[in-house]
């Protein structure tokens, strides 16, 4: 069965696999775009950069990562992913682990796309 590519204001994601306590996604962030500053109550995330250059806020740390570099985001930690390239998409593999790996487990703190509660 083909995987469904989900559009977001910042790019796309595709769920590669999922189970009771995990979900694996390919996340593609368009040039110059970023996801909301957010945290999750029920899950942690592991981000591995596949291609491009990422700026990651992970708690109090700001990381600049390239291909084959990664960051672990514990649950309840403020985080954000940004594509620093103005011409090419950023691609990461995201592994979510936890009690709930659903989209409603996103608490947005700041958002460029008007999606705050």
C-alpha positions in Angstrom: 0.0 0.0 0.0 1.5 3.4 -1.0 2.4 5.8 1.9 0.3 9.0 2.2 2.2 12.2 2.0 0.7 14.8 4.3 1.0 18.5 3.5 1.7 21.1 6.2 2.4 24.8 5.9 6.1 24.1 6.3 6.4 21.1 4.0 5.3 17.5 4.1 5.6 14.3 6.1 5.1 10.6 5.3 4.4 8.0 7.9 6.8 5.1 7.1 5.8 2.7 9.9 3.9 2.8 13.1 2.9 0.5 16.0 1.5 0.6 19.5 4.2 2.8 21.0 6.1 4.2 18.0 5.8 6.0 14.7 8.5 6.6 12.0 8.1 9.6 9.6 10.0 11.1 6.7 9.8 14.8 7.3 10.5 17.3 4.4 10.8 21.0 5.4 10.6 23.4 2.5 13.5 25.9 1.9 13.6 28.6 4.6 10.6 27.2 6.6 10.3 26.0 10.1 7.9 24.0 12.3 6.2 25.5 15.3 8.0 25.8 18.7 6.4 22.9 20.5 6.5 20.2 23.0 4.8 16.8 23.5 3.3 15.4 26.7 3.4 11.7 25.8 6.2 11.1 23.4 9.9 11.6 22.8 11.4 12.1 19.3 14.7 11.2 17.6 15.6 13.3 14.6 18.2 12.1 12.0 19.1 14.5 9.2 19.1 12.7 5.9 19.8 15.7 3.6 20.1 19.5 4.0 21.1 21.7 7.0 18.9 21.8 10.1 18.7 24.4 12.9 17.2 22.6 15.9 16.0 24.1 19.1 16.2 21.3 21.7 15.4 22.7 25.2 18.0 25.3 25.9 20.3 24.2 23.1 20.5 25.4 19.5 22.1 22.8 17.2 23.1 23.1 13.5 23.1 19.6 12.0 23.8 18.1 8.6 23.4 14.7 7.0 23.9 11.7 9.3 23.7 13.8 12.5 20.9 13.5 15.0 19.2 14.9 18.0 17.1 13.3 20.8 14.2 15.3 22.1 12.8 14.0 25.4 9.1 14.3 26.1 8.0 17.7 27.5 11.0 19.4 26.0 10.5 22.6 23.9 11.8 22.0 20.4 11.7 23.3 16.8 13.0 22.2 13.4 14.1 24.8 10.8 15.5 24.4 7.3 18.5 26.8 6.9 18.8 26.3 3.2 16.9 28.8 1.0 17.0 26.6 -2.1 16.7 22.9 -1.1 14.3 20.9 1.1 15.6 19.5 4.5 14.8 15.9 5.0 14.9 14.1 8.3 13.7 10.8 9.7 11.7 11.2 12.9 11.2 8.3 15.3 8.5 9.0 17.9 8.4 6.8 21.0 5.7 6.9 23.7 2.3 6.3 25.0 0.6 8.5 22.3 2.1 9.2 18.9 -0.8 11.2 17.6 -0.9 14.7 16.1 -3.0 16.0 18.9 -0.1 15.5 21.3 1.4 18.8 20.0 1.4 21.8 22.3 2.4 24.8 20.1 4.1 27.7 21.9 4.9 29.8 18.8 4.0 29.2 15.2 4.7 31.1 11.9 1.4 29.7 10.4 -1.3 30.9 12.8 -2.0 27.5 14.4 -1.9 28.5 18.1 -4.8 27.4 20.3 
